[in-house]
Amino acid sequence: MTPTIELPPSLWAAVTPAGPACPKLEGAVRADVVVIGAGFTGLSTALHLARQGLDTVVLEAAEPGWGASGRNNGQVIPTLSRVDPQDVVARHGDAGERLVHLIRDSASILFDLVRAEGIDAEAEQTGWIQPVHTPGRMRIAERRFRQWSACGAPVELLSREAVRGRLGSDAWHGGWWNRTGGHVNPLALARGMAVAAVRAGARIHARSPALRFERSSEAGASRWIASTADGQVSARALVLATHAYSAEFAPGLAPQIAREVVPALSWQMATAPIPEAARRTVIPGREAVSDTHGELYFMRYDARHRLVTGGALVNPANGAERLKPYIGARMRRLFPAIGEVRFDYVWNGYLGMTDDFFPRVHRLGPDAYAWAGCNGRAVGLAVGLGRELARAVTGTPDGELALPFTEPRPLPMHALARRVAPLMLLLYRYRDRREIAG
């Protein structure tokens, strides 16, 4: 069943001004580059290309930011999830080292772009903290601090007392932080990037889902043809930026890429505004926070002083009402100073998980590129990779790109994996109750 193209209700949808008018594609057009998908990756790619004078057309199935880019928590985290720098270099060599440096700088790339383009995305570069929830998991914090510090990241190891002072909670046993991280209103960021891309000369066509793309010859030259129900784009280069939503509107668009990630439903929730007295002690520095639980504990303030958090469910049925008391009790346990918790907004969206937690970057053919597998780190990473994909399109040699190209690796029995993935939450809860030192 084709999903609705209307943006579902959320905190971000309620508070964010409308984006630019993006007409539906009708008829045949030509461009230098066609980008499929108007999330963070596609918009970043289009903006960087348009800034260089390349005629860029973006095809979006719904509207900019409709998918994961407009529905996430908005934390800007300059690391990978469960994968450390040495793991990336061991797998990908020099290209992996360049990717590590891009990840290290990804939060600054995003916040610098917001400032340069004057995007009102409620951006707060207040840092990101990863506290640890058992004493033994300090070894995880120590390892990550050590490895990211060796890469030149501005990180600091935090004692239990330091975490207590920064978060206003006795629930954690120490941790580490990166001062370049922070948080944004992700839908405002997506819409603001769309405005900036159009201002730079890009053309964005909304409500125009790409159904297929192929390589074709025109007057002796090979070009990429991306087709929608009502039109097509002919371009020298192509960037596929659909990620966890690759099969949402057109299952045949990029089946190999769609089957190498498992779309996992992520629930987001926003409390009523937290009173000023409580905010003096509960995360007074307004950092983004996500800890070492497998069933992740995460939270940050928005511009209206709501705590934006979330949770996970094995069974999504009646999820909003089931999550409210569960996450409310968690927040009271973590932060007694906030008192009774009321949630005004609950929403969800997909994030794209790979089986090894590595992002995947692909060359689809001559001058055609894609990536997938955000694993919960897409906000900063996608904006940075968009810049890098634009460099690839404009001819930067592979040896200078932070893009470790691999062949797509679809998961065997992907449909089954997608159905059973929510059951992994039970394993995470079991492991979260155990002391794991590594």
C-alpha positions in Angstrom: 0.0 0.0 0.0 1.4 3.4 -1.0 1.9 5.6 2.1 0.1 8.9 2.5 2.2 11.9 1.4 0.8 14.1 4.1 3.3 14.8 6.9 2.1 13.0 10.1 1.5 15.0 13.3 4.5 15.6 15.5 6.1 18.3 17.6 8.2 19.4 14.6 5.2 19.5 12.3 3.3 21.6 14.8 6.0 24.3 15.3 7.8 24.5 12.0 7.0 27.0 9.2 6.2 25.6 5.8 9.0 24.9 3.4 9.3 26.2 -0.1 6.7 25.6 -2.8 8.0 22.6 -4.8 5.9 21.8 -7.9 5.2 18.3 -9.0 7.3 17.1 -11.9 5.4 17.1 -15.2 7.0 16.2 -18.5 10.6 15.7 -19.4 13.4 17.9 -18.1 17.2 17.8 -18.4 19.8 18.6 -15.7 23.4 18.1 -14.8 22.4 16.0 -11.7 19.3 14.3 -10.5 18.9 13.6 -6.8 16.3 11.2 -5.6 15.1 12.0 -2.1 14.8 15.4 -0.3 16.0 14.4 3.1 19.2 15.6 4.7 21.5 13.7 2.3 19.6 14.7 -0.9 19.2 18.4 0.2 22.8 18.7 1.3 24.0 17.2 -2.0 21.7 19.5 -4.0 22.8 22.5 -2.1 26.5 21.9 -2.5 26.1 21.1 -6.2 23.9 24.2 -6.8 26.4 26.4 -5.1 28.9 25.3 -7.7 26.6 26.2 -10.5 25.4 22.7 -11.5 21.8 22.4 -12.6 20.4 20.0 -10.0 16.9 18.5 -9.9 15.6 16.8 -6.8 12.7 14.3 -6.9 10.9 13.9 -3.6 8.0 11.4 -3.1 6.2 13.6 -0.6 7.8 16.9 0.6 11.2 17.8 1.9 11.8 16.3 5.3 8.8 14.0 5.1 10.7 10.8 6.0 13.3 10.2 8.7 14.9 13.6 8.3 11.8 15.4 9.6 10.7 12.8 12.3 13.8 12.1 14.3 14.9 13.4 17.7 17.2 16.0 16.2 20.4 15.0 18.1 23.5 15.9 16.2 26.0 13.2 17.2 29.5 13.2 15.6 30.1 9.4 16.1 28.8 6.2 14.7 26.5 3.9 16.7 28.3 0.8 18.2 31.2 1.2 15.7 34.5 2.8 16.8 37.0 4.6 14.6 39.5 1.7 14.6 36.7 -0.6 13.3 36.1 1.7 10.3 39.8 2.0 9.5 40.3 -1.8 9.9 37.5 -2.5 7.4 38.0 0.3 4.8 41.7 1.4 5.1 42.5 4.9 3.9 39.0 5.6 2.8 37.8 4.5 6.3 40.2 6.9 7.9 38.8 9.7 5.7 35.3 8.7 6.7 36.3 8.8 10.4 37.5 12.4 9.9 34.2 13.3 8.2 32.3 11.8 11.1 34.5 13.7 13.5 33.7 16.9 11.8 30.0 16.1 10.9 28.4 18.2 13.6 30.5 21.2 12.8 29.7 20.8 9.1 26.0 20.9 10.0 26.1 23.8 12.4 28.4 25.8 10.0 26.0 25.2 7.2 23.1 26.4 9.4 25.0 29.6 10.2 26.2 30.2 6.7 22.7 29.9 5.1 20.8 31.6 8.0 18.6 28.6 8.6 16.3 28.9 11.6 16.5 25.3 12.8 16.5 26.0 16.6 20.2 24.9 16.4 22.0 24.6 19.7 25.7 23.4 19.5 25.8 22.6 23.2 27.6 19.3 22.9 26.6 15.6 23.1 27.0 13.4 26.1 27.0 9.6 26.3 26.6 8.6 29.9 27.1 4.9 30.9 24.4 3.0 32.8 26.5 0.4 34.6 30.0 0.8 36.2 31.6 -1.8 33.9 30.5 0.1 30.8 32.9 2.9 31.7 35.3 0.8 29.7 33.2 1.6 26.6 33.4 5.3 27.4 37.1 5.1 28.0 37.7 3.2 24.7 35.6 5.7 22.7 37.2 8.7 24.4 40.6 7.3 23.6 39.9 6.5 20.0 38.1 9.7 19.1 40.7 11.7 21.0 43.4 10.1 18.9 41.5 11.2 15.8 41.5 14.8 16.9 37.9 15.0 18.2 37.2 17.5 21.0 36.1 14.9 23.6 36.3 14.6 27.3 36.0 11.7 29.7 33.5 12.4 32.5 33.4 11.0 36.0 30.2 10.0 37.8 30.3 13.3 39.6 30.7 15.2 36.4 27.8 13.4 34.8 25.7 14.1 37.8 26.4 17.8 37.6 25.8 18.0 33.8 22.6 15.9 33.8 21.1 16.4 37.3 20.7 12.7 37.8 22.3 9.9 39.8 21.3 7.3 37.2 24.6 7.0 35.4 28.1 6.0 36.3 30.2 8.4 34.2 30.6 8.8 30.5 32.1 11.0 27.8 31.1 13.9 25.7 31.9 15.7 22.5 31.6 19.5 22.5 30.8 19.9 18.8 27.5 18.0 19.0 24.1 19.4 19.9 20.6 19.4 18.5 18.3 20.9 16.0 14.6 21.0 15.0 15.2 18.4 12.2 12.1 19.3 10.1 13.1 23.0 10.2 16.6 22.0 9.2 15.3 20.0 6.2 12.9 22.8 5.1 15.6 25.4 5.6 18.1 23.4 3.5 15.4 23.1 0.8 15.0 26.9 0.8 18.8 27.3 0.6 19.1 24.8 -2.3 16.3 26.5 -4.3 17.9 29.9 -3.6 21.2 28.5 -5.0 19.4 27.4 -8.1 18.3 23.8 -7.5 14.9 22.6 -8.6 12.9 20.5 -6.1 9.9 18.6 -7.3 7.6 17.3 -4.5 4.9 14.7 -4.7 7.0 13.2 -7.5 8.1 9.7 -6.4 10.8 8.2 -8.6 9.6 4.9 -9.8 12.8 3.7 -11.5 16.2 4.9 -12.9 18.3 3.5 -15.6 21.2 4.3 -17.8 20.3 5.3 -21.4 22.0 6.6 -24.5 21.0 10.0 -26.0 22.7 11.2 -29.2 25.7 8.9 -28.5 26.1 10.0 -24.8 25.0 7.9 -21.8 22.8 9.6 -19.3 20.8 8.7 -16.3 17.0 8.7 -16.7 14.9 8.9 -13.5 11.2 8.4 -14.2 8.1 9.4 -12.2 4.4 8.8 -13.0 4.2 12.1 -14.8 7.7 12.9 -16.0 11.3 12.1 -16.2 14.7 13.7 -15.6 17.7 13.1 -17.9 21.0 13.9 -16.1 24.7 13.2 -16.4 24.9 12.1 -12.8 22.6 10.6 -10.2 22.5 10.4 -6.4 20.1 8.1 -4.6 19.2 9.4 -1.2 16.2 7.4 0.0 17.8 5.3 2.8 15.2 3.6 5.0 12.4 4.7 2.8 13.9 3.2 -0.4 11.0 0.8 -0.9 8.3 2.9 0.6 6.8 4.4 -2.6 8.4 2.2 -5.3 9.6 -1.3 -4.2 11.4 -1.7 -7.4 13.4 1.5 -7.3 16.6 0.1 -5.7 15.8 -3.3 -4.2 19.3 -4.3 -3.4 19.8 -1.2 -1.3 16.3 -1.4 0.2 17.1 -5.0 1.3 20.5 -4.2 3.0 18.9 -2.1 5.7 16.1 -3.0 8.1 13.7 0.0 8.6 13.2 0.1 12.4 10.4 2.1 13.9 11.7 4.8 16.2 9.2 6.5 18.6 9.8 10.2 19.6 8.0 12.0 22.4 7.9 15.6 23.7 6.9 16.6 27.2 5.1 19.7 28.2 7.5 22.5 28.8 9.7 21.9 31.8 9.5 24.6 34.5 12.5 26.9 34.9 13.3 25.7 38.4 13.7 22.1 37.2 15.8 23.2 34.2 18.4 24.7 36.5 19.4 21.2 37.6 18.1 18.9 34.8 20.6 19.1 31.9 21.3 22.8 32.6 23.8 23.0 29.8 21.1 21.8 27.3 23.3 19.1 25.8 22.0 16.2 23.7 22.1 13.0 25.7 22.0 9.4 24.6 23.4 6.6 26.7 24.7 3.1 26.5 21.5 1.2 26.9 20.6 -1.1 24.0 17.0 0.1 24.7 18.4 3.6 24.3 17.7 6.3 26.8 17.9 9.7 25.0 16.7 13.2 25.6 17.3 16.9 24.8 15.5 20.2 25.2 13.7 21.9 22.3 13.5 25.7 21.9 10.3 25.7 24.0 11.9 23.8 26.9 10.2 20.6 26.2 12.2 17.4 26.8 12.2 15.5 23.6 12.8 11.8 24.3 11.4 8.5 23.1 11.3 4.8 23.4 10.9 1.5 21.7 8.2 -1.2 21.4 8.1 -4.8 20.3 4.5 -4.4 19.2 3.6 -0.9 17.8 -0.2 -1.4 18.4 -1.6 1.6 20.3 2.0 2.6 20.8 1.5 6.2 21.8 -0.8 5.5 24.7 1.3 2.5 25.8 4.6 4.5 25.7 3.3 7.5 27.7 3.2 5.9 31.2 6.3 3.7 30.5 8.6 6.6 29.4 7.0 8.9 31.9 8.0 6.6 34.7 11.5 6.4 33.2 11.8 10.2 33.1 10.7 10.6 36.7 13.2 7.9 37.8 16.0 9.6 35.9 15.1 13.2 36.8 13.0 13.4 40.0 13.2 17.2 39.9 10.8 17.4 36.9 7.9 15.9 38.9 4.9 14.6 37.0 5.5 14.1 33.3 2.9 14.9 30.6 3.6 14.1 26.9 2.0 16.5 24.4 3.3 14.8 21.3 4.2 11.3 20.3 5.2 10.3 16.7 7.4 7.8 14.9 9.4 7.2 11.8 11.9 4.7 10.4 15.6 4.6 10.8 17.8 2.4 8.6 19.7 -0.3 10.5 22.4 -2.5 9.0 23.3 -5.9 10.5 26.8 -4.7 11.5 26.0 -1.1 12.3 28.3 0.2 9.5 27.0 2.8 7.0 27.1 1.6 3.4 28.3 3.7 0.5 27.8 2.5 -3.1 28.7 3.5 -6.7 25.6 2.5 -8.7 27.3 3.0 -12.1 29.2 5.8 -13.9 28.5 9.1 -12.0 25.9 7.5 -9.8 26.1 7.1 -6.0 24.1 6.1 -2.9 24.4 5.4 0.8 22.3 3.8 3.4 22.4 2.6 7.0 22.3 5.6 9.3 21.9 3.3 12.4 20.5 6.3 14.4 23.3 8.8 13.5 21.9 10.3 10.3 21.5 14.0 11.2 25.1 15.1 11.2 26.3 12.2 9.1 23.8 12.7 6.3 24.6 16.4 5.9 28.3 15.6 5.8 28.0 12.8 3.3 25.8 15.0 1.1 28.7 17.4 0.8 31.0 14.4 0.0 28.7 13.0 -2.6 28.6 16.4 -4.3 32.4 16.2 -4.4 32.2 12.8 -6.0 29.7 14.1 -8.7 32.0 17.0 -9.5 35.0 14.7 -10.2 37.0 14.5 -7.0 39.2 11.4 -7.2 38.2 8.4 -5.0 41.5 8.7 -3.2 40.4 12.1 -1.8 36.8 11.1 -0.9 35.5 10.1 2.5 33.4 7.5 0.7 34.4 3.8 1.2 32.6 2.3 -1.7 31.3 -1.3 -1.4 28.9 -3.4 -3.4 25.3 -3.6 -2.0 24.9 -6.6 0.3 21.2 -7.4 0.7 20.2 -9.3 3.8 19.1 -12.9 3.2 15.4 -13.3 4.0 15.0 -9.5 4.4 11.2 -9.7 4.8 11.6 -12.1 7.7 14.4 -9.9 9.2 12.1 -6.9 9.1 9.3 -8.8 10.9 11.5 -10.2 13.7 13.7 -7.1 14.2 11.4 -5.6 16.9 12.1 -8.8 18.9 15.7 -7.6 19.3 14.4 -5.2 21.9 13.9 -8.2 24.2 17.5 -9.1 23.8 18.6 -5.5 24.4 16.6 -5.3 27.6 18.1 -8.6 28.8 21.6 -7.3 28.1 20.9 -3.9 29.6 20.2 -5.6 33.0 23.6 -7.3 32.9 27.0 -5.9 33.7 28.9 -5.8 30.4 32.4 -4.4 30.5 33.4 -4.0 26.9 
